[in-house]
Amino acid sequence: MTNSSNVAFDRAVVICFAVVVALVGIWTLSNGIWLGTLFDGDRTWLIHLDNHPVWNPPALPSFADFQKVFADLPPQQSPGSTIGIELEWNLMLISFLLYLSGVSVLFGIHTLIRPGWHSLGIYVIRSLALSLSGAAATSFIIWLLAGGWGPPLPLFFGLVGLIGGIWLGVSRWLQHNKRRISETRK
């Protein structure tokens, strides 16, 4: 396989990867995870609302919506209570990182079949596949060891996987390029 066909292939893969990541980002933002909140003094009640785009939040839930879920509410809303909505950014980011992990694995496996020199984008895609998968597995294993009381810090592990994958991809590409440049000078 010639170097020019590798460059063209790498460029096409990186562009496709960027387009798919952008589509996943748009899809994540268009399926915002919303909570309805009822604050009454020192107590708070939360209900899950239907998914709505970030740019088009759902209507405020009524007090009756909270009464359907919680039996301990009084028959009437107290004058000092407030009803609001909140966007669950952390859950949206976690779902984006999980989708990014899957996309990276698919593109990363596909690029393994091509021998020869690869671009920076290919190194980053492969490293993201490894680091995000490793971060998800680490969070899951700790969750199992902790007795299943919720995955420990999935957002932390996801962000570590994202930053670590980008750093690993760039550093591996730089190492490979230094080696390649020193070989051509000989």
N, C-alpha and C positions, 0 to 999 in steps of 0.2 A: 504494500500500500504506500502510495507516495505521500510526501509531507503535505502537499497542497490539498490532497483529499482529506487528510486528517484535520487540517485547519478548517476546511469547509464543513466537515462533519462536526467538529467542536463548536464552530460558530452556530450552526443550526441547532445543536443540542442546547447550548447556553441560551439562545433566543427562545426556544420552545420552553425551557425550564423557567425563564423569566416570565413568559406569558402565562404559564400554568400557575406560578406563584402569585402573579398579579390577580388572576381569576379566583384563586383560593382566597386571597385577601379581600377581594370585592365580595365574594360569597359570604365570608365571615362577617364583614361589616353589614351586609344586607340581611343577616339573620341574627341581629343583636339579641342578647339574652337579657331580659328585663325582669325586675322584681318590683312588686307593689309593696310599699312600706306604710305601716300605720304606727305613728308615734303617739303614745298617750302617757305623759308623765315620765316614769322611769321604765316603762315597758315598750317593747317593739314587736310587731307582728310582721312577718314577711310572707308574701304569696308570689308564686311564679306566674308571670304573665306570658302571653303568646309572644313568640319571636317577632320582632319588627326591625326594620333597618335602623341603623344608628341615626340617620338623618330624618327619620320619621317615627318618633317614639309613640308607644301606645297611649291610649286615653288613660286618665287617672282611674284606678279602680274605685268602686263605691264602697261604702261601709258594709253594705250587704254582701259584697264579694268576700270580704274578710269574715263575715259571720258564717258563710257557707263552709269555710275551712276551719275556723276556730270556734269551739263551743263555749269557751270561757269569756267571750266578749259580752258586754252589757247589751241590752236591747236597743239602746240609742247611743249614737256617737257623742262622746263628751265634748263640751265646747273647746277645751284646750288641746284636743288631739288634732293631728295633721296627717293627711294622706299624701304620699308622694310616690315617685317611681325612681328607680336606680338602674343604671346600666352595669351589668356584670362584666367589666373589662377583663378581669383576671381569667374568667372562664372562657371568654372569647379568645384571648391570647393563647390560652392552653390548647383550645381546639385548633387554632391556626397552626401552632407549633406541631401538633400531632399530624395534621394534614401535610405540613411542610416535611415532616419526617417521612411520611409515606411517599410523597412526590420525589424527595431526594433519593430514597432507596430505589424507586423505579428507574429514575434517570441514572443513578449511580451504577446499578447492575447493568444497564444497557451500555454504559461507556466502558465497562470492564472488558468487553469483547473486542475493543479496538486497540491494537498494539501501537507502540510508538510514542512520540512526544505528544503532550496534550497541553491545552491552554489553562490559564489560571482558573477560568470558570469551571472546567471539568474537575480540577483538583478540589475546588470549593464544594461542588456538588457531591463528590464522593465523600469528602470529609464531613459534610453536613449529614449525609446518610449514616455514617458511622457514629458521629457524636450525638445526634438527636436520638438514634435508636439506643445507644448506650445510656443516655440520660433517662429515657423512658424505662428501660430495663432496670436501672439503678433505683429509680423511684418505686417501681413495682416490687422489687425485691425487698426494699426497706419496708414497704407497706405490708408485705407478707410476714416479715420478721417482727413487725410491730403489732401484729395481731389483727390486721384488717380494719383499723379504725380510721380509714381514709388515707389516701396517698400522701406521704409527707412531702410537702413543698414542691408540687409538680411544676409550678411556675418558675421556681428557682432552678430546678434541674433542667427545665426546658430552655431557659435563658442561658444557662451554663453550656448546654449542648449547642445552642445557636452561636454564641460567641466563640466557644471552643472549636466548633466546626469551621467557622470562617478563619480563625487564627491558624488552625492546623492546615487547612487547604492552602493558605497563602505561604506559610512557612515551608510546607512540602514542595510547593511549586518553585519557591526561591532556591531551595536545596537542589532540586532537579535541574534548574536552569544554570546554577553555578557549576554543577557537574558537567552539564552539556557544553557550556562555554569553555571550560578548561579542557575538555576532550577535543574540541574543534581547534584549539590553539596549538595542540601538540603536533 
